[in-house]
């Protein structure tokens, strides 16, 4: 409970600070007029894109779980996705999303061993798709990117390095567990010998036990590579839905006339922001996300529209996720409690 309160307070403080720095020099009447001037059909397209982004993960979960001989309805998988994105959005480094999804899966009768496997596959595909799109876009739009991130190349390098590290670590854990255990063992013992961590032996034992739990995941991926390829392709589409939100907002202001930016250019800049903030140790990369957006997109959205563009983009890809995911999470908890009460009254507790 204490950690939840701290997370909520941190989220509120970050929100207040972010909005203060964004709006302190703005004429609120003009900003509101800019938002109202946006083309509603393009804004609807942006909303549809973020909903599809969430729901494509549901398709992946449904695909994997049913392949493992569990019968689960797609509507339940949609519930897991909304809950996962909601909790990820309000916890540091998005660490709470997958445990929350696994909790609700267990409540629906899906074992932890299955749900952990599902989450592992989703994570690998998610990170791999991000890096793949980054690789393609940076080749196609290299000149455009370099001209817009001049002086901030470290943001791109940081995002790529961190995500590559995560992918390599996951691949080692899945396919080369003995090597992963040796590397982790040496790292923990080194940190312990320099008194940078406490109880290194206990930490090492827990880490090795955690890595060993991925045996089933390794076997599953090796025997279902075609399925993983399909999941990867679905994840590519899912990722593009997220990036297209920014393009939909851009088009809503009718800024694409003349020498306006192409969808690929907008997607590439939003991709770099995502690479940079995906692994930051605070909720939603709040503050940093907005700051980088203002730097990258001021010229593209023009100074007159960039703040309104930021508010709408983050409104869709962050605050809508919190609102919709929070409602779904609350309903899921309420329905579970209601079902438990009913079963308890009939003498059968779930």
N, C-alpha and C positions, 0 to 999 in steps of 0.2 A: 504493500500500500504506500509506503514511504517513497519508493522509487517512482510510482505512478504520479504522486503529487509533485515530485521534483520535475518529472517530465512535462507535466501540464504547466507548471510555473515557468519552466524554461521556454516552452512553446509560446506562452502568452507574452513573455518578455521579448522574445525574438520578433514576434508579430508586431508589438508596439514599437520597438526600435526600428524595424524595417519600414513600417508605414510612416513613422515620424520623418526619417531621412528621405523617403520618397516624396512626401507631400509638403515638407516644410517650406519649400520655395515655389510651390504650385498655387495657381489661382484655381480653387476648387470648382468654381462655377464653369470656368473654361474646360477644366478636365472632365467634368460631368457632361458638358455639351459635346466634347469629342467622343466620349463613350456612347452617348445617345445617337450620334451621327453615324455610327458603324452600321453597315448593311446587315440586317437581321438574318438574312438567309445564309450569309457566310458565317455568322456567329453560330447559327444552328448547325452548320457543317462542322464547326470546331467542337461543339458539344457532342455531336454524333461521333466524331473521331475519338474523343477521350472515353466515351462509353464503350466503343469498340475496342479500344486499347485494353480496358479492364476485362471485357468479355472474352477477348481472344485468349487470355490466360485461363479462363474458365474452360474453353474448348480444349486446351492442352491438358489441364487437370482431368477433365472428363475422359479424354483419349487414353491417358496413361492408366488411370484407375480402372477403367473398364477392361483394358488390356490385361490387367492383373487379376481378372476374374471377379472383380467387385462390380455390383450393379448399382450405379449411382446416377441420379437424374442430373441433367445439365443445370437445372435451376439451383440445385444444391452447390454445384461447382461455381456458379455465378456468385452465390452467397460467400463462398470461401474467398473468391477474388476480391470482392468489395471489402471484406473484412481485412484481408491481407494488405491491400493498398492503403486502407485507412490507418491501420496500426503502424505500418511502415512510415507513413507521412508524419506521424506524431512522436516517433521514437528516434533517438540518435542513431545515425548510420543505417536507418531502416531495419534495425535488428529485431524489432518485435513482430513484424508482419508474418513471417513463416511460422514461428511458434504459435501465434494466434490461429492461423489456418489449421495447423495440426491439431490444436485443441478442439476446434469445432468439427474437424473430420473424425476425431476420436468419439465425440459425442454422437456422431451419426453412424458409428459402428465401423469406421475405417481404422485399422490398427496403426500404431505409431510407426512400426517398421515400414508399412506401405506409404504412409503420408510423408515420412522423412525421405523415402526414395523419390516420391513425386516432387518434393520441394528441391531435392538435389538436381534432378533432371531439369526442372524449370530454371534453376539458377544458372546451370551450365549453359543452357540454350540462350538465356537472357543476356548473359555477359558475352557469349560468343557472337550473337547477332549484333550487339552494339559495336563490337570491334570490327566485325565484317563490314557493316555499313560505314563505319569510320574509314576503313581502308579504301573502300570504293569511292566514297565521297571526296576524300582528300586527294585521290588521284585525279578525279574528274574536275574538281573545283579548287585545285591547289592554289592557283594565282589569286582567285577571289578570297579564299580563306586567309592567305598570308597578308593580303592588303587590309583586311579587316581586323586581324588580331595582332597587328604589329606592336611589338613591345610586350605582348602577353602570351608569347609562344609557350611559356612555362605551364600555362593552364592546360594547353593541349597535351604537352609532354607528360604532365602529372596525371591527367586522366587516363592516357594510354598505358602508362607504366603501371598504375595501380590496377587497372582492369586486366592487363596481361598477367600480372602477378597472381590475381585471384583465379584466373582461368588455369594457369600453370599449376597452382596449388591444388585446385579441384581435380585436375587431370592426374596429378601424382597420387592424390588420395584414392582416386577411383582405380587407376590402372597400374600404379607402382607403389603399393602400400608400404612395402619394405623400405624403399628409398625414402618415402615421405616420413616414415617413423624415424629413420636414422637422422634425417635433416632436422626434424622437430626436436629429437632427443639432444642433438648437439647444440641447437639454439637455446633450449631451455636450460641445459647444464651450464652453458656459457653465461647466461643471464644470472643463474643461481650462484655461480662461482664469483661473480662480481656484485652479488647482493642486490641485484636489480629486481629480483622477484623473490617472494618467500615460498618456502616449502617446494623446491623444484622437483623433488622426487615424486611428491603427491601430484603435482601438476602434470608431470610427464606421464604418470600412470593413467590419469584421467584422459589425457590427450590421445594416448595410444589406444585406450578402450573406445574412444569416440571414433577414431580413424577406422578401427576394426569393424564398426557397425556399417561401414560402406561396402562390405564384401558383397552383399546382395545387390547393391546398386551397380557395382562393377560388373557382376555377372549379367544383370539385366541389360545394361548398355551394350555389352559385347554381343549378346544374343539378339538384340533388337536394334541394330544400327540403322536399318531402314526406317524404323519408327522414329529414331532420334533425328534422322534427316528431315522427316515430315514435321516433327516438332520444331526443328530449327527454322524451317521455311515459314511455318505459322508465326513463329516468334519474330521473324523479319517483318512480316506484315504488321504484327502488333506494334513493334517499335516505330514503324513508319507512321502509324496512326497517331502516336504521341507527338512526333515531330511535325506532322501536318497541322496540328492545332495552331502553331505559331503562324504557319502560312495562311490558314483560314482567317485569323485575326488581321494579318497584313492585308489580305484582299478585301476585308470588310471596310477598310478605310479608302479603298479605290486608289492605292498607291502604286499599282503595278503598271499604270499607263506609261507609255514612252519607254524610258530606259529602266523600268522597274526590275526588281530581282525575280529570278526564276524560282520555282518550288525547290529545286535542288540546292540553290544557294541559301535559301532560308533554312531548309532542313539541315544543311551542313553546319551552319552557325549554332542552331539549336542543339545539334548533336554534340558539338564541342562543350556547350554549357552542361549538358547531361553528363558527359565524360568527367568534367571537372567536379561536379557536385554530388555525383552518385554515392561516393564513399566518404563524404565529410561527416564528422562525428556530431552533427546536430540535426534536428528534424528538418527534412525537406531542403537541406542546404540553404535555409532561409537567410536572407541578407546577401550572401555570396551570389546566389542564383540571380537575384534582382540586380545586383551591382554589375555582374558580367553582362546581363541582358542590356542594360543601359549603355554599356560601353560598345557592345557589338552592334546594336540595332539603332542607335541614335541617327546615324546617317541614312539607314534604310527606311525607318519609319518616319524620319524627319523629326526635329526637336518638338514640333507642334503635336505630334501624335505618339511619340515613343513611350511616354508615361501611361497614356491610355492603352497603348498596345501591350505594355507590360502588365497592367492591371487585369486586362481581359485574358491574356495568355495564362498568367498565374491563377486567375480566377477559374479557368477551365482545368488546367493540369495539376493544380494543387488544392485550392480551396473547395472546388466542386467535389474532388475526390474525398476530402475530409468530411464534407457535409453528407454526401450520398453514402459513403462508407460508414460514417457514424450512425446514420439512420438504420442501415442494414444490420450493423453490429448490435445496436440496441434492440431491434426487432428479433434478431436471432437469439439474443439472451432472454428476451421476454418470452418468446415462443418455447424455448427450451425449459424455462422455469415453469411455464403454464402446463406443458406436457408432463413434467415431473410431478407437479401438484396433482394433476388428474390421475396419473398412474398410482401415486401414493394413496389417494383416496379410495382407489379400487383394490389396493393391496398389492399392486405390482409396480415397483419402483424401477425406472430405467437406470 
